[in-house]
């Protein structure tokens, strides 16, 4: 029975999900951006033209505002390696993560402190995004969710992970759903010991914490990870490390959800603050990875012999006793390599994940005094890095390097192509990246 036949005979939401999955696979050859992009969005498999960098404003630097910075990254462009556009959004909101709607015409970007969500038009002129909408009632509409973090495209919808709540500013929080027009739809609270929301608690924890979200549509699987609440992520990093009570306020769970109903099904123990989730892309690869910031481990989420989803630690990242603080991870499009950044030592590491049960590190390189995000091109030949973790967690003094760097990867070594000093350019703290390309919208390269 083929997918198109099934699509005609499924309920409406299932039908939309399956059709979007089919379209995302069969879209133009200008498909896909960084490999963690939602499976419902078209992707850039060729050369990306731009990288959009969601950037934190710094007091006393430039206009001091958060901004979306556009860098030209096409080697054929006369502006290659330069900032070609910047859109300030007003104030400092703790700019953090961003992502596209399922048609990739709009980029949603969140502020962890003010709870504002900024919507940029990247379709009309991909080289010059325009701020078209600001959602200011996220907390009230969601029923008290604070800290919009991951923004993840579903068909016609945007699923947003919260990091906190407005009652105690702790880690208990929810998933929040909007439509592409920016209208609130629903809130789905994370399961806790006192209210499992119908989920099964498989270990010791059901903390209700949240961080990232990723889907495997062919398995009706949605996964969320966990981090910490507003009272921690807005605290000075050094002060937090010496506060015993603060160090107790970190998530230890990954939650399995029903993708279509958004019903939580099972809570897994993943101690040590699991952050980014990255899922395999090949049809026969039924697994996802996450990494734990505090215990420095790679975890695998896969099915056991009974077809049940489980979570298990499969590798160490550096020397866990030194707490290198793994942050962003990126999976290659062939499911063979997992890139892992560690903030404290400023390094990027490559793991061979051909055998997902036994990842093996085969490469590492220092990118800077600190490093946070990593984004890989679809062909795996280009890697981009940014520096900032959180305004109050970034290093101090000379180690507070703020940059956007581009590298070429030949399978054995990284070669830097260019670097933009965000402090020197008075832009701020470079955080998260998303790719842009004229070809996505059948627009001619104007550069």
Backbone torsions as a table, in degrees:
resi	resn	phi	psi	omega
1	UNK	NA	119.0	-173.5
2	UNK	-83.3	167.3	-174.6
3	UNK	-63.5	-37.5	-177.7
4	UNK	-67.5	-37.4	176.8
5	UNK	-63.6	-45.1	179.6
6	UNK	-60.3	-40.5	-177.1
7	UNK	-60.2	-31.8	-178.9
8	UNK	-77.3	-17.0	-172.9
9	UNK	-117.2	11.1	178.2
10	UNK	-97.8	158.2	171.7
11	UNK	-57.6	162.3	-168.9
12	UNK	-56.5	-46.2	-175.9
13	UNK	-69.4	-41.2	177.2
14	UNK	-61.6	-40.1	-179.4
15	UNK	-62.4	-45.7	179.7
16	UNK	-61.1	-40.4	-179.3
17	UNK	-64.3	-46.9	-177.1
18	UNK	-68.7	-41.8	178.8
19	UNK	-63.1	-41.9	178.3
20	UNK	-61.8	-37.9	178.6
21	UNK	-63.5	-42.4	179.0
22	UNK	-63.9	-45.2	-178.3
23	UNK	-65.5	-36.2	-178.2
24	UNK	-67.4	-28.3	178.2
25	UNK	-80.2	-34.3	-173.1
26	UNK	-99.6	8.4	-179.9
27	UNK	-65.0	175.6	-174.5
28	UNK	-57.3	163.2	-177.9
29	UNK	-69.6	-5.0	174.1
30	UNK	-84.0	35.3	-174.6
31	UNK	-81.8	143.5	153.7
32	UNK	76.6	138.3	-175.2
33	UNK	-107.3	-157.4	178.7
34	UNK	-47.1	140.1	-165.8
35	UNK	-68.5	-5.8	178.4
36	UNK	-92.3	1.7	179.7
37	UNK	-61.6	148.0	-179.3
38	UNK	-50.4	138.4	178.5
39	UNK	-65.0	-11.9	-180.0
40	UNK	-87.8	-8.6	-177.2
41	UNK	-101.7	143.4	174.4
42	UNK	-63.2	154.5	-171.3
43	UNK	-128.1	162.3	-178.6
44	UNK	-104.3	99.0	178.5
45	UNK	-87.0	-15.7	176.5
46	UNK	-94.6	-155.3	-179.3
47	UNK	-74.3	124.0	173.9
48	UNK	-73.7	146.3	178.5
49	UNK	-91.6	-35.5	-173.0
50	UNK	-136.1	156.5	164.3
51	UNK	-122.8	125.3	176.7
52	UNK	-93.2	124.4	-174.8
53	UNK	-116.0	114.1	178.9
54	UNK	-79.6	117.9	-162.7
55	UNK	-124.8	135.4	179.4
56	UNK	-83.6	133.3	174.3
57	UNK	-70.7	151.6	180.0
58	UNK	-124.8	130.4	179.0
59	UNK	-58.6	128.7	178.6
60	UNK	84.1	3.1	-179.1
61	UNK	-120.4	118.8	179.7
62	UNK	58.8	-134.7	180.0
63	UNK	-87.0	0.9	174.3
64	UNK	70.0	4.1	-174.1
65	UNK	-99.7	153.6	166.7
66	UNK	-62.5	150.7	-176.7
67	UNK	-157.9	156.5	170.9
68	UNK	-98.7	116.2	-177.4
69	UNK	-103.1	133.2	178.2
70	UNK	-108.8	122.4	176.5
71	UNK	-109.1	137.8	176.1
72	UNK	-82.9	122.0	-175.8
73	UNK	-122.5	12.5	177.1
74	UNK	-87.8	115.9	-177.1
75	UNK	-58.0	-19.7	-180.0
76	UNK	-85.2	-7.3	-177.3
77	UNK	-85.9	143.0	175.0
78	UNK	-66.1	-16.1	179.7
79	UNK	-101.1	15.0	-176.9
80	UNK	-54.2	130.8	177.0
81	UNK	80.9	12.4	-177.6
82	UNK	-120.9	154.0	170.8
83	UNK	-77.2	124.5	-177.7
84	UNK	-112.6	-9.3	179.4
85	UNK	-162.1	151.6	177.1
86	UNK	-150.2	129.7	179.6
87	UNK	-121.0	110.0	178.2
88	UNK	-82.9	147.1	-172.2
89	UNK	-112.7	-1.9	179.2
90	UNK	92.8	112.2	176.0
91	UNK	77.3	-178.5	177.0
92	UNK	-114.5	119.4	-171.0
93	UNK	-115.7	6.5	-168.8
94	UNK	60.8	60.0	177.1
95	UNK	-53.8	134.5	-175.1
96	UNK	-137.7	-84.4	-175.2
97	UNK	-113.2	160.7	179.7
98	UNK	-148.5	160.2	172.4
99	UNK	-166.7	167.4	-174.1
100	UNK	-89.2	154.0	165.6
101	UNK	-67.9	168.6	-173.9
102	UNK	-65.1	-19.1	175.9
103	UNK	-95.1	-0.9	179.6
104	UNK	59.6	22.1	177.8
105	UNK	-88.3	-20.9	-178.7
106	UNK	-131.4	142.4	177.4
107	UNK	-111.8	121.1	177.7
108	UNK	-97.1	134.0	-178.3
109	UNK	-133.5	132.5	-174.1
110	UNK	-106.1	156.4	173.4
111	UNK	-116.8	119.6	-173.5
112	UNK	-70.6	-21.4	-176.4
113	UNK	-95.8	-51.2	-177.6
114	UNK	-85.5	-11.9	179.7
115	UNK	66.8	18.5	175.4
116	UNK	-83.0	148.7	174.8
117	UNK	-122.3	124.6	-175.8
118	UNK	-105.2	129.2	-176.8
119	UNK	-110.8	121.1	-178.1
120	UNK	-110.4	136.5	171.4
121	UNK	-82.1	112.8	177.5
122	UNK	-109.1	7.1	-177.2
123	UNK	-92.8	-46.2	-174.2
124	UNK	-58.4	-44.5	173.9
125	UNK	-146.4	97.7	-176.0
126	UNK	-56.6	-24.0	179.3
127	UNK	-78.7	-19.5	-175.3
128	UNK	-136.8	76.9	177.7
129	UNK	-56.4	148.7	179.7
130	UNK	-123.7	135.7	175.7
131	UNK	-75.5	118.1	-174.8
132	UNK	-113.0	-17.7	-176.7
133	UNK	-158.2	144.9	172.7
134	UNK	-127.8	119.6	177.7
135	UNK	-88.7	117.3	-174.2
136	UNK	-111.6	-5.5	-175.1
137	UNK	-111.9	29.6	-178.1
138	UNK	-56.6	-44.6	-175.9
139	UNK	-67.0	-48.9	-177.1
140	UNK	-67.9	-42.5	-179.0
141	UNK	-65.1	-37.6	-174.5
142	UNK	-81.5	-10.2	-178.6
143	UNK	86.2	29.4	173.7
144	UNK	107.8	11.4	177.8
145	UNK	-76.9	137.5	-178.3
146	UNK	-124.5	145.9	173.2
147	UNK	81.4	65.7	176.9
148	UNK	-61.8	119.0	-173.3
149	UNK	-111.2	-93.5	179.8
150	UNK	-75.2	135.8	177.0
151	UNK	-117.9	118.7	-167.1
152	UNK	-130.5	123.0	-173.9
153	UNK	-76.2	129.8	165.9
154	UNK	-115.4	169.8	-179.9
155	UNK	-58.0	109.2	179.7
156	UNK	72.3	4.4	-174.5
157	UNK	-130.6	165.5	171.1
158	UNK	-129.5	122.9	178.3
159	UNK	-100.5	127.2	-172.4
160	UNK	-122.5	127.3	174.5
161	UNK	-87.4	134.5	171.0
162	UNK	-93.6	155.4	177.1
163	UNK	-106.9	-12.0	-171.3
164	UNK	-157.2	-171.9	178.4
165	UNK	-142.2	163.0	-175.1
166	UNK	-91.1	5.8	178.5
167	UNK	-87.3	-50.3	-179.1
168	UNK	-129.0	2.4	-178.6
169	UNK	57.1	25.2	175.6
170	UNK	-88.8	-162.3	-172.8
171	UNK	-89.9	-10.6	-179.4
172	UNK	-71.1	129.6	-169.0
173	UNK	-160.0	-158.7	-169.8
174	UNK	-153.6	170.4	164.8
175	UNK	-93.9	141.1	-179.9
176	UNK	-127.1	134.8	-176.6
177	UNK	-113.9	132.6	174.8
178	UNK	-124.1	162.2	168.2
179	UNK	-92.7	171.5	-175.1
180	UNK	-65.4	-16.5	177.3
181	UNK	-82.1	-3.1	179.8
182	UNK	87.1	22.5	179.9
183	UNK	-101.6	132.9	-179.3
184	UNK	-64.9	140.1	178.1
185	UNK	-116.3	-56.3	-173.6
186	UNK	-161.8	161.8	174.9
187	UNK	-122.3	136.8	-179.3
188	UNK	-126.8	103.9	-175.8
189	UNK	-74.1	145.0	178.9
190	UNK	-71.1	144.2	179.6
191	UNK	-66.4	141.2	177.2
192	UNK	-128.9	169.6	177.8
193	UNK	-56.7	-37.9	-177.6
194	UNK	-81.9	-18.8	178.2
195	UNK	-151.9	95.1	-176.8
196	UNK	-76.8	-1.8	176.7
197	UNK	54.4	27.4	-179.8
198	UNK	89.2	-1.7	-179.3
199	UNK	-83.9	162.4	175.0
200	UNK	-97.2	128.6	175.6
201	UNK	-88.5	112.3	-172.9
202	UNK	-92.7	-9.0	-178.4
203	UNK	-142.8	-138.8	-175.8
204	UNK	-90.3	-19.7	-169.5
205	UNK	-116.2	145.3	164.2
206	UNK	-151.4	76.4	-167.2
207	UNK	-88.2	-14.8	178.9
208	UNK	77.5	11.1	-179.8
209	UNK	-83.6	161.6	-176.0
210	UNK	-146.6	160.5	175.5
211	UNK	-156.4	-76.4	-175.7
212	UNK	-110.3	166.7	176.8
213	UNK	-145.1	136.5	177.2
214	UNK	-146.4	156.1	-175.7
215	UNK	-127.8	148.1	165.2
216	UNK	-119.0	88.8	-172.8
217	UNK	-56.2	-35.7	-176.7
218	UNK	-65.9	-15.5	177.2
219	UNK	-112.6	9.5	-177.2
220	UNK	53.2	38.6	-173.6
221	UNK	-111.0	131.4	171.3
222	UNK	-125.7	136.6	179.4
223	UNK	-125.0	140.7	171.7
224	UNK	-126.2	148.6	177.2
225	UNK	-111.2	-168.4	-173.2
226	UNK	-146.2	150.9	-176.4
227	UNK	-137.6	-104.1	-177.3
228	UNK	-159.2	165.1	-175.5
229	UNK	-91.1	179.7	-176.1
230	UNK	-54.4	-40.3	-176.2
231	UNK	-62.6	-22.8	176.8
232	UNK	-95.6	-48.5	-172.7
233	UNK	-72.6	-13.5	174.3
234	UNK	-99.5	1.8	178.9
235	UNK	-88.4	151.1	173.7
236	UNK	-58.4	134.2	-173.9
237	UNK	-60.1	-46.7	-179.4
238	UNK	-62.2	-41.8	178.5
239	UNK	-63.8	-41.7	-179.0
240	UNK	-62.7	-41.3	-178.0
241	UNK	-62.5	-25.6	-179.4
242	UNK	-99.4	6.5	180.0
243	UNK	-104.2	103.1	-176.7
244	UNK	-56.0	-38.1	-178.9
245	UNK	-69.3	-39.8	178.4
246	UNK	-62.3	-39.0	-177.6
247	UNK	-70.1	-13.4	175.0
248	UNK	-82.9	-14.9	-172.3
249	UNK	-95.4	57.1	175.0
250	UNK	-128.1	147.8	-178.0
251	UNK	-73.3	153.7	-179.0
252	UNK	-135.4	27.9	-171.3
253	UNK	-139.6	154.5	162.8
254	UNK	-123.2	135.8	-178.0
255	UNK	-112.8	133.6	173.0
256	UNK	-92.9	129.2	-179.7
257	UNK	-121.8	155.9	166.0
258	UNK	-76.8	118.2	-175.3
259	UNK	-58.9	-43.0	-172.1
260	UNK	-77.9	-40.5	-178.0
261	UNK	-93.7	-13.2	-174.5
262	UNK	59.5	33.3	176.5
263	UNK	-94.2	124.0	176.2
264	UNK	-67.0	137.9	-175.3
265	UNK	-114.1	-38.6	-176.5
266	UNK	-152.5	143.8	177.9
267	UNK	-112.7	122.8	-179.9
268	UNK	-102.4	143.8	170.9
269	UNK	-77.4	119.3	173.5
270	UNK	-136.9	77.6	-171.9
271	UNK	-67.3	142.1	174.6
272	UNK	107.1	24.3	176.5
273	UNK	65.4	75.3	174.2
274	UNK	-69.6	129.4	-175.1
275	UNK	-104.9	-108.8	-174.1
276	UNK	-64.2	144.0	173.3
277	UNK	-113.2	132.2	176.6
278	UNK	-131.0	127.5	-175.8
279	UNK	-105.8	145.8	177.3
280	UNK	-60.8	150.5	-175.0
281	UNK	-101.8	-26.5	-178.9
282	UNK	-68.4	144.6	-176.0
283	UNK	-58.2	-32.6	-176.6
284	UNK	-93.9	2.4	179.4
285	UNK	-101.1	103.8	-173.2
286	UNK	-105.0	71.2	-179.6
287	UNK	-160.8	161.8	175.8
288	UNK	-137.0	160.6	177.2
289	UNK	-120.6	153.0	165.3
290	UNK	-142.6	168.6	176.4
291	UNK	-132.4	149.3	-177.1
292	UNK	-103.1	125.0	-174.2
293	UNK	-65.7	-41.6	-172.2
294	UNK	-88.7	-26.7	-179.5
295	UNK	-106.8	-3.4	172.2
296	UNK	55.6	54.8	179.0
297	UNK	-131.0	151.4	169.4
298	UNK	-92.8	130.6	177.5
299	UNK	-113.9	143.1	176.8
300	UNK	-109.7	131.1	173.1
301	UNK	-110.6	113.0	-177.4
302	UNK	-148.1	-179.1	179.7
303	UNK	-95.4	145.4	177.0
304	UNK	-90.3	-171.4	-176.2
305	UNK	-63.8	-19.2	179.0
306	UNK	-95.6	2.6	-179.3
307	UNK	81.5	10.9	179.4
308	UNK	-91.9	141.7	178.8
309	UNK	-74.8	142.4	-179.6
310	UNK	-144.7	168.7	177.3
311	UNK	-130.9	135.7	179.7
312	UNK	-148.4	143.1	176.0
313	UNK	-74.4	132.8	-174.7
314	UNK	-125.3	-10.2	179.5
315	UNK	-166.0	153.1	171.6
316	UNK	-91.0	152.9	175.8
317	UNK	-112.9	110.0	-176.6
318	UNK	62.1	-144.5	177.8
319	UNK	-103.8	102.9	-176.2
320	UNK	-55.7	-29.6	-178.0
321	UNK	-65.6	-21.6	179.5
322	UNK	-92.8	-0.6	-179.8
323	UNK	46.0	68.1	178.9
324	UNK	-66.2	-12.3	177.6
325	UNK	62.6	72.9	172.8
326	UNK	-57.6	136.7	-179.1
327	UNK	-122.0	-101.6	-175.8
328	UNK	-79.3	149.5	173.5
329	UNK	-132.8	155.7	-179.9
330	UNK	-144.8	131.8	179.8
331	UNK	-100.5	140.6	178.9
332	UNK	-75.9	157.6	-174.9
333	UNK	-68.0	-19.0	177.5
334	UNK	-94.0	6.5	178.5
335	UNK	60.9	27.3	-178.5
336	UNK	-106.4	-20.0	-174.7
337	UNK	-132.0	136.8	173.1
338	UNK	-119.5	118.4	176.1
339	UNK	-89.9	134.0	-178.1
340	UNK	-130.8	122.3	176.0
341	UNK	-96.1	143.2	175.5
342	UNK	-122.5	121.1	-170.7
343	UNK	-66.1	-44.8	-170.3
344	UNK	-67.2	-39.4	-179.9
345	UNK	-98.2	0.0	176.1
346	UNK	67.1	26.8	-174.5
347	UNK	-107.4	154.0	166.9
348	UNK	-113.7	141.1	-179.3
349	UNK	-127.9	143.6	176.6
350	UNK	-111.9	129.7	177.6
351	UNK	-113.9	135.3	171.4
352	UNK	-78.0	116.7	-179.0
353	UNK	-115.1	25.7	176.7
354	UNK	-55.6	-37.0	170.0
355	UNK	-106.5	97.4	-173.0
356	UNK	-61.0	-21.3	178.6
357	UNK	-78.0	-15.8	-177.2
358	UNK	-138.7	68.7	177.0
359	UNK	-61.4	142.4	-179.9
360	UNK	-131.0	124.1	177.4
361	UNK	-70.2	133.8	178.4
362	UNK	-128.8	-0.2	-178.8
363	UNK	-159.4	145.6	169.0
364	UNK	-152.4	151.2	-179.9
365	UNK	-155.1	140.7	176.9
366	UNK	-79.0	127.2	-179.4
367	UNK	-96.4	-36.1	-179.3
368	UNK	-172.6	-176.1	177.7
369	UNK	-63.1	-29.1	173.8
370	UNK	-146.0	149.5	176.9
371	UNK	-147.9	143.9	-179.9
372	UNK	-123.6	-74.7	-170.3
373	UNK	-91.0	149.5	174.1
374	UNK	-134.3	133.9	177.1
375	UNK	-130.9	132.1	-177.0
376	UNK	-112.1	140.4	173.1
377	UNK	-69.3	161.1	-176.9
378	UNK	-60.8	-36.9	-179.9
379	UNK	-81.6	-3.8	176.2
380	UNK	77.6	5.1	-175.2
381	UNK	-89.3	-14.7	-177.9
382	UNK	-127.7	132.2	177.5
383	UNK	-126.7	137.8	-179.3
384	UNK	-121.7	143.1	-176.2
385	UNK	-132.1	144.2	170.7
386	UNK	-128.8	169.6	-163.4
387	UNK	-107.6	-31.4	-166.6
388	UNK	-86.6	137.6	175.8
389	UNK	-98.0	-65.4	174.2
390	UNK	-147.5	153.2	-175.7
391	UNK	-55.6	-41.2	-177.7
392	UNK	-93.4	2.1	178.6
393	UNK	-109.3	-16.9	178.6
394	UNK	-61.6	155.2	-178.8
395	UNK	-68.3	164.8	-177.3
396	UNK	-104.8	161.7	173.5
397	UNK	64.6	-140.5	-176.3
398	UNK	-63.5	-25.6	-179.7
399	UNK	-78.3	-7.5	178.7
400	UNK	-81.8	61.9	176.6
401	UNK	-75.3	134.5	178.6
402	UNK	-125.8	114.4	-170.6
403	UNK	-150.0	164.0	165.0
404	UNK	-125.9	122.9	-176.0
405	UNK	-127.4	142.6	178.5
406	UNK	-117.4	136.3	-179.0
407	UNK	-130.3	153.6	169.3
408	UNK	-103.0	136.6	-179.7
409	UNK	-118.0	121.6	-179.6
410	UNK	-104.8	12.1	-179.2
411	UNK	96.6	-13.6	-179.2
412	UNK	-129.5	-33.1	-179.3
413	UNK	-145.2	154.0	174.9
414	UNK	-97.6	131.7	178.1
415	UNK	-122.2	118.9	-177.7
416	UNK	-66.5	133.5	178.4
417	UNK	-98.3	-42.3	175.4
418	UNK	-163.8	164.6	176.0
419	UNK	-141.5	140.6	175.1
420	UNK	-116.3	121.1	179.3
421	UNK	-83.7	106.7	-175.1
422	UNK	-71.7	-24.8	175.8
423	UNK	-73.9	-47.2	179.5
424	UNK	-60.5	-38.4	-179.6
425	UNK	-81.7	0.6	178.3
426	UNK	58.7	40.6	-179.3
427	UNK	-97.7	-38.1	-179.1
428	UNK	128.2	-148.3	-177.6
429	UNK	-101.0	113.3	-177.2
430	UNK	-74.1	121.3	-178.0
431	UNK	-114.2	-100.8	-168.1
432	UNK	-95.0	151.5	-174.7
433	UNK	-120.1	145.2	168.9
434	UNK	-139.6	149.4	-174.7
435	UNK	-95.5	151.3	174.2
436	UNK	-132.5	153.8	179.2
437	UNK	-155.1	138.5	175.7
438	UNK	-59.4	-38.0	-173.4
439	UNK	-61.5	-23.7	178.7
440	UNK	-60.7	-28.8	-173.5
441	UNK	-118.4	17.6	-179.8
442	UNK	55.7	36.8	178.0
443	UNK	-103.2	142.7	178.9
444	UNK	-74.6	145.8	176.5
445	UNK	-65.3	119.1	-174.8
446	UNK	-93.5	-4.8	-174.1
447	UNK	-80.4	NA	NA
